[in-house]
């Protein structure tokens, strides 16, 4: 199968990009992150152009983007960029949760995580809350199944939920600084969905902010 997939992660001050080297059964990926800080919005397109394979946009087969939670501005910029490209190129766009992608990344990177445990993940949010979710590893290592969707909760509510959880679970405490490192897992999850025949349209890709940006 010709073509390649491209993933963008812009939910923090670090930009993450990954591209598959073809769409074979086990495609190799090239990935990189950059600590751009507040310049992410102005420099994203330049980094994206330089990162693109020699084949250019015409060989792009699908796109993947992290939809949040994370930085409001960064998430919005990534979604707008990915939606525009997918619409113009008429290719599928896979928008995946930042928490799901990080849970999959940790599962792949850390052999000490039990394969039969649910994955409970938390990420610091503003206003004394946590972004939280719970996933179950799918059979044969093919991604994750969502058990509890992304939700902003107080620490007390999250602790109470975990105390009542009846299945064994492994708690992942995600750090905002490492979210972009999961860019390869974002690409992997999208590739799995593409191989399954899923073809989501650009207009289905919506951000998850979790909290209102100006609420106090």
N, C-alpha and C positions, 0 to 999 in steps of 0.2 A: 504494500500500500504506500503510495507516494504522499507527499505533503508532510506537515509538521504541526504541532500544537504549541501555543504560547500562553504562559501564565504571568499574571501581574499581581503583586501584593503591595498595596500602598496604604495599609491601615495604620502605619506608624511613621515615624520620622525616617525609617530606613526603607528604601525601595528594594523590592525583590523581583527579579525576572528569571524565568526559566523557559527553555525551548527544547522540545523533543527533537532528536536527530532521526527524523523519519517516523513512520507509524507502523513499524514491524511489531511482532508479538511482544518483544521486550526492547522498546526503544531506549537508547541512551539519551540522557538529558544534560544540557549545559545550563548552569545556574550561577547567579551572582547577586550579591546585595551591596547597597551603597548607603552610607549614613548621610543623607542629604539634608536632614533637619527641615527648616522652614523653606528651603529652596526646592523641595520636592515638586511643588506645583509648577514652578517655572522651568525646571530642568528635566521633568519626566519624559517629555517627548524627544529631547535630544538623546537621552540614554536609551530610549526605546529604539530610535533609528539606528544607533550604533550597535545595538545588541542583536538586531535582526540578522538572520542567516543570509548568505549571498543570493539565495533564490528570491528574496523579497516577499512582498505581501501576497503575490499571486499564488504562492504555494502554501499559504496558511490555511489549515483545514478546520481548526477550532481554536477558541479562546477560553481561558479560565481566569477568574478574578476573585479575590477575597472580598466578600461583601460586608465585613464587619462581624463582630464589634471591634472598635478601635477608634482612632482619631476621626472625628466627624469630617474635617476638611480632607484628609488623606483618603478616606473611604469614598467620599463623594467624587474626588478627582479620578480615582481608579475606576469606579463604576461608569462615569461619564465617558472616559477614554475607551474602555472596553466595549460599552454599548455602541458608541459611534463606529468603532472599527468593525464590530460584528454586523451592524446594520449595513454599512457601506460595502463590505466584502461578502455579505449574505452567507455567513457561516454561523455555526452554533456557538453559544456563549454559556459556559457553566459558571454560575456564581455560587461559591461555597463559603460556609461559615469559617471565620478565622479560628474559632474554637475547635471546630471539627478538624480542620487542617492541622492545627497544632497537636491535637490528640493523636491523629494518625502519624504525624512526624515523630512524636515521642514513642509511640508504639513500635515504629520501625527502627528507631535509633537505640532504644534502651532494652536490651535482652532480659533485664531483670523484671520487666512488667509481665505478670502472668497472662497467658493467652486466653484464659477462661474468665477473666475479670471484666466487669464493666469499667468504663473509663469516665470518671468524674473530673471535670476540668473547671478551673476558676481563673479569672483574670481580674486584676484590680480595675475598678471603674471609679468615676468621680462620686462625690457626695457620700462617701463612706460605704459604697456598695461594691458588689462583685458581679462580673458577668459570669454566668454559670451554664453548664450543660452536662448531660450524661449520654454516653454512647456505648454501644456494644459492638465489639469486633465481629465483622461478618465472617461466615464460614470460608475457609480456604484463604483467609487473609485478604479478601476482596473488599476493602473499605470498611466503613462503619455504618451501623444502623442507629438512628437517633431515638433515644429513649426519653430524654427530657430536652426540649428545645431551648435555644439560647434565651436567657432571661436575666435581667438585672435584679439582684436580690440583696437584702441586707445579709451581713455575716451570720446573724442569728437565724434567719430563715433558711439559709443554705446549710448551716450546721444541723438544723432540725430535719431537713429533708434527708441528709445523709444518714442521720441517726436512725431514721425510719426505713432506710433502703434495705430491702430484704435479700438482695443478691450481693455476692462479694464484689468489691469495687476497688479500683486503684485511683488515688487522688493525684491529679496533675495540677501543680501550681504554676501557671504560665506567667512569663515575664514579657512585658510589652517589647523590650529590647530584642527578644528572640523570635518574635512572630514572623518576621521576614525570612528567617532561616528555614521556615517550613514551606518555602516556595516550591520545592521539588515534590512535596506531598500534595500540594494543590494541583500540580500538573498531573501527578499519578492518579488522583481521584477523578479528575476530568477525563483522563485517557481511559480509565476503566468504564466510565459512563458512556464515552464515545463508542467503545468496543461493544457495549451492550445495546447499541442502536439508539441511544437517546440523542435528540437533536433540539435542545431548548433554544428558543428564539431570544434575541437581544432584549425584547421588551419584558421578558420574564425575569430578567436580572434586576433585583431590587436590593437596596442597601438595608442592613440592619444596624441601626444606630444604638438601640437599646435604651438610650436616655435622650431627653430633649436637650439640644445644645445650649439653650439659654435658661433652662429651668434651674431654680435654686432650692 
